[in-house]
Amino acid sequence: MKKNKSAIAIIFIIILLLVLCSGCTNKPAGPIQILLPTNLPPPPSIASSSTPDPCSKGNIMLEAKKITNLTNNFDDITLMSQSTPKEQLAVVILEMRRIRRDSEELNVPICLMEFKQAQVNFMNSVISAMTNYMGGVSGLPLQNQINVSRELRVKYEETLSVVSGIPYATPTPIPPTPIIPTSTAAPVTAKGTQDIYVLDGPGLTYTAKGTFLKNQTANIVGRTKNSDWLQVEIWDNPGKPAWVPKQMVYVTGSLDTIPIVETQPGQ
């Protein structure tokens, strides 16, 4: 009797399993569908970020101005050195070296590397000449260094003209022109003892107008009350005299015959 009940139980379990597995057929699996939320905002658009080209026509002069600003500072210090006693030039030279170092460390685009190098070469030459002058170098060796500095300055100006697109005007060599008398009396003249700047007025606070080179000679047409600054006629700018410090030129003639020119303080 017990065997019959066991057999019936086994048969019942088999039938139950068959019923439960009646849907377990091997059907090919369909593609898996992933349901995404429909209320999400669209992905933000990626803004295009383009870096301006520093070498483009509209930007290159903005970059070049960083270089020319340093050159202007260097020129100001060079001008100051012309009225600085020789034994005090060390301070001036240190400041010139600082500006030169700022130029060397200035980051510029590759299109301005040649312009920057021309500037550094010019600064190095001036600093070297001034250092040698302070150390006692004079005569032809010093003059040769000054000539090299002039050539390097021309190279700097030529490179700037290429960058700016403005044609470079080659400076006209100083002709051996005779002094034109301003009156029937013998003119009072000034002869450059070294290369110096000429200024808009009698003082270092005035703007430089050009250069008065060593051995260049010009008529003196005006002076300050104490004659420490002289107004001279510049050969390449007739009718528009400029000022030079008396201590930087050799005067021929009597300054007592030269009129005193009243000027406003330099800005």
C-alpha positions as CSV (number, residue, x, y, z in Angstrom):
1,M,0.0,0.0,0.0
2,K,2.8,2.3,0.9
3,K,4.6,1.5,-2.4
4,N,1.5,2.5,-4.3
5,K,1.3,5.9,-2.5
6,S,4.9,6.6,-3.3
7,A,4.5,5.8,-6.9
8,I,1.4,8.0,-7.1
9,A,3.4,10.9,-5.5
10,I,6.3,10.5,-7.9
11,I,3.9,10.5,-10.9
12,F,2.2,13.7,-9.5
13,I,5.5,15.5,-9.2
14,I,6.5,14.5,-12.7
15,I,3.2,15.8,-14.1
16,L,3.6,19.1,-12.1
17,L,7.0,19.6,-13.6
18,L,5.8,19.0,-17.1
19,V,3.0,21.6,-16.6
20,L,5.4,24.2,-15.2
21,C,8.0,23.7,-18.0
22,S,5.4,23.7,-20.8
23,G,6.5,27.3,-21.7
24,C,10.2,26.5,-21.5
25,T,10.8,26.2,-25.3
26,N,14.1,27.3,-26.9
27,K,12.9,30.4,-28.7
28,P,15.5,32.8,-30.2
29,A,16.2,35.8,-28.0
30,G,15.0,39.1,-29.4
31,P,16.9,42.3,-29.2
32,I,17.3,43.8,-25.7
33,Q,15.4,47.0,-25.4
34,I,16.5,49.6,-22.9
35,L,13.9,52.1,-21.9
36,L,15.3,55.6,-21.3
37,P,13.6,58.4,-19.5
38,T,11.9,60.8,-21.9
39,N,12.0,63.8,-19.7
40,L,15.8,64.4,-19.7
41,P,17.1,67.7,-21.1
42,P,19.2,67.5,-24.3
43,P,23.0,67.4,-23.8
44,P,24.6,70.8,-23.7
45,S,26.3,71.9,-26.9
46,I,30.1,72.1,-26.8
47,A,31.1,75.7,-27.4
48,S,33.9,76.1,-29.9
49,S,36.9,77.5,-28.2
50,S,39.5,78.9,-30.6
51,T,42.7,80.7,-29.5
52,P,43.4,83.9,-31.4
53,D,46.4,83.8,-33.6
54,P,49.0,86.2,-32.2
55,C,50.7,86.3,-35.6
56,S,47.6,87.5,-37.5
57,K,47.6,90.9,-39.0
58,G,45.3,92.3,-36.4
59,N,47.2,90.9,-33.4
60,I,50.9,90.9,-34.3
61,M,51.5,94.6,-33.5
62,L,49.8,94.1,-30.0
63,E,52.5,91.4,-29.4
64,A,55.3,93.5,-30.9
65,K,54.4,96.4,-28.6
66,K,55.6,94.4,-25.6
67,I,59.0,94.4,-27.3
68,T,59.0,98.0,-28.4
69,N,58.0,99.1,-24.9
70,L,61.2,97.6,-23.5
71,T,63.2,99.2,-26.2
72,N,61.7,102.6,-25.3
73,N,62.6,102.0,-21.6
74,F,66.2,101.0,-22.7
75,D,66.5,104.2,-24.8
76,D,65.4,106.3,-21.8
77,I,68.1,104.8,-19.6
78,T,70.7,105.3,-22.4
79,L,69.7,108.9,-22.7
80,M,70.2,109.3,-18.9
81,S,73.7,107.8,-19.1
82,Q,74.8,110.6,-21.4
83,S,74.6,113.1,-18.5
84,T,75.9,110.6,-15.8
85,P,79.4,111.0,-14.6
86,K,81.6,108.1,-15.7
87,E,82.3,106.9,-12.1
88,Q,78.5,106.6,-11.6
89,L,77.7,104.6,-14.7
90,A,77.5,101.3,-12.8
91,V,74.0,102.0,-11.6
92,V,72.9,102.9,-15.1
93,I,74.4,99.8,-16.6
94,L,72.7,97.6,-14.0
95,E,69.3,99.1,-15.0
96,M,70.1,98.5,-18.6
97,R,70.9,94.9,-17.9
98,R,67.7,94.5,-16.0
99,I,65.7,95.7,-19.0
100,R,67.8,93.4,-21.3
101,R,67.0,90.4,-19.0
102,D,63.3,91.3,-19.1
103,S,63.5,91.2,-22.9
104,E,65.3,87.8,-22.9
105,E,62.6,86.3,-20.6
106,L,59.7,87.8,-22.6
107,N,57.4,85.2,-24.2
108,V,56.6,86.1,-27.8
109,P,55.1,84.1,-30.7
110,I,57.5,82.5,-33.1
111,C,56.7,85.1,-35.7
112,L,58.4,87.7,-33.5
113,M,61.4,85.7,-32.4
114,E,63.7,87.4,-35.0
115,F,62.5,90.8,-33.9
116,K,63.1,90.0,-30.2
117,Q,66.6,88.7,-31.0
118,A,67.4,91.8,-32.9
119,Q,66.4,93.8,-29.9
120,V,68.5,91.7,-27.5
121,N,71.6,91.9,-29.8
122,F,71.3,95.7,-29.9
123,M,71.0,96.0,-26.1
124,N,73.9,93.6,-25.5
125,S,76.1,95.8,-27.8
126,V,75.2,99.0,-26.1
127,I,75.8,97.5,-22.6
128,S,79.1,96.1,-23.7
129,A,80.3,99.4,-25.2
130,M,79.3,101.3,-22.1
131,T,80.9,98.8,-19.8
132,N,84.1,99.0,-21.7
133,Y,84.0,102.8,-21.7
134,M,83.5,102.8,-17.9
135,G,86.5,100.4,-17.7
136,G,88.8,102.8,-19.6
137,V,88.4,101.8,-23.3
138,S,88.5,104.8,-25.6
139,G,89.6,105.8,-29.1
140,L,89.1,103.6,-32.1
141,P,88.2,100.4,-30.2
142,L,85.3,102.2,-28.4
143,Q,84.3,103.9,-31.7
144,N,84.2,100.5,-33.4
145,Q,81.8,99.2,-30.7
146,I,79.6,102.2,-31.1
147,N,79.5,101.6,-34.9
148,V,78.4,98.0,-34.2
149,S,75.7,99.2,-31.9
150,R,74.4,101.5,-34.7
151,E,74.3,98.7,-37.2
152,L,72.4,96.5,-34.7
153,R,69.9,99.3,-34.1
154,V,69.4,99.6,-37.8
155,K,68.8,95.8,-38.0
156,Y,66.2,96.1,-35.1
157,E,64.4,99.0,-37.0
158,E,64.4,97.0,-40.2
159,T,63.0,93.9,-38.5
160,L,60.3,96.1,-36.9
161,S,59.4,97.5,-40.4
162,V,58.8,93.9,-41.6
163,V,56.6,93.1,-38.6
164,S,54.6,96.3,-39.0
165,G,54.4,96.3,-42.7
166,I,55.7,99.9,-42.9
167,P,58.6,100.4,-45.3
168,Y,61.9,101.2,-43.5
169,A,63.6,104.4,-44.5
170,T,67.3,104.0,-44.4
171,P,68.9,106.9,-42.5
172,T,70.7,109.4,-44.7
173,P,74.4,109.4,-43.9
174,I,75.7,112.6,-42.3
175,P,77.2,114.7,-45.1
176,P,80.3,116.8,-44.5
177,T,78.3,120.0,-44.8
178,P,79.9,123.2,-43.8
179,I,78.4,125.3,-41.1
180,I,76.1,128.0,-42.5
181,P,76.6,131.3,-40.7
182,T,73.5,132.7,-39.0
183,S,75.0,136.2,-39.2
184,T,77.9,138.1,-40.6
185,A,79.9,137.2,-37.4
186,A,81.6,133.9,-37.1
187,P,79.0,131.3,-35.9
188,V,79.2,129.7,-32.5
189,T,79.2,126.0,-33.0
190,A,78.9,122.8,-31.0
191,K,80.8,119.6,-32.0
192,G,79.7,116.2,-30.6
193,T,82.2,114.5,-28.4
194,Q,80.2,111.3,-28.4
195,D,76.8,110.0,-29.8
196,I,74.0,111.7,-27.9
197,Y,70.3,112.3,-28.3
198,V,68.9,115.8,-29.1
199,L,65.8,116.8,-27.2
200,D,62.7,119.0,-27.5
201,G,63.8,121.1,-24.6
202,P,66.7,121.8,-22.2
203,G,66.4,118.8,-19.9
204,L,66.2,115.0,-19.7
205,T,62.4,115.1,-19.1
206,Y,61.9,116.3,-22.7
207,T,61.3,113.9,-25.7
208,A,64.2,112.8,-27.8
209,K,64.0,114.1,-31.4
210,G,67.0,112.4,-32.9
211,T,70.7,111.9,-32.5
212,F,73.8,114.2,-32.5
213,L,76.7,112.0,-33.4
214,K,80.3,112.2,-32.4
215,N,82.3,114.8,-34.5
216,Q,79.0,116.2,-35.9
217,T,79.0,120.0,-35.9
218,A,76.1,122.4,-35.7
219,N,75.4,126.1,-35.2
220,I,74.3,127.1,-31.7
221,V,71.2,129.3,-31.9
222,G,70.0,129.4,-28.3
223,R,71.0,128.6,-24.7
224,T,69.6,128.5,-21.2
225,K,70.3,131.3,-18.8
226,N,73.3,129.5,-17.2
227,S,74.3,128.0,-20.6
228,D,74.2,124.4,-19.3
229,W,71.9,123.5,-22.3
230,L,72.4,124.6,-25.9
231,Q,70.0,124.8,-28.7
232,V,71.5,123.7,-32.0
233,E,70.5,123.5,-35.6
234,I,70.2,119.9,-36.8
235,W,71.4,119.3,-40.3
236,D,68.5,117.0,-41.2
237,N,65.8,119.1,-39.6
238,P,66.4,122.7,-40.7
239,G,64.3,125.4,-38.9
240,K,63.6,123.1,-36.0
241,P,66.5,123.3,-33.5
242,A,66.9,120.8,-30.7
243,W,68.7,120.9,-27.4
244,V,71.9,119.2,-26.2
245,P,73.7,119.4,-22.8
246,K,76.8,121.7,-23.0
247,Q,79.0,119.1,-21.2
248,M,78.5,116.6,-24.0
249,V,79.7,119.0,-26.8
250,Y,82.8,121.0,-27.7
251,V,81.9,124.7,-28.1
252,T,83.7,127.0,-30.5
253,G,83.0,130.7,-30.1
254,S,81.5,132.9,-27.4
255,L,78.2,131.8,-25.9
256,D,77.7,135.4,-24.7
257,T,76.6,136.3,-28.2
258,I,73.9,133.5,-28.2
259,P,70.4,134.6,-27.1
260,I,68.8,133.0,-24.1
261,V,65.7,131.0,-24.9
262,E,62.9,130.8,-22.4
263,T,61.2,127.3,-22.3
264,Q,58.5,125.6,-20.3
265,P,59.5,122.7,-18.0
266,G,59.5,119.3,-19.8
267,Q,56.6,116.9,-19.3
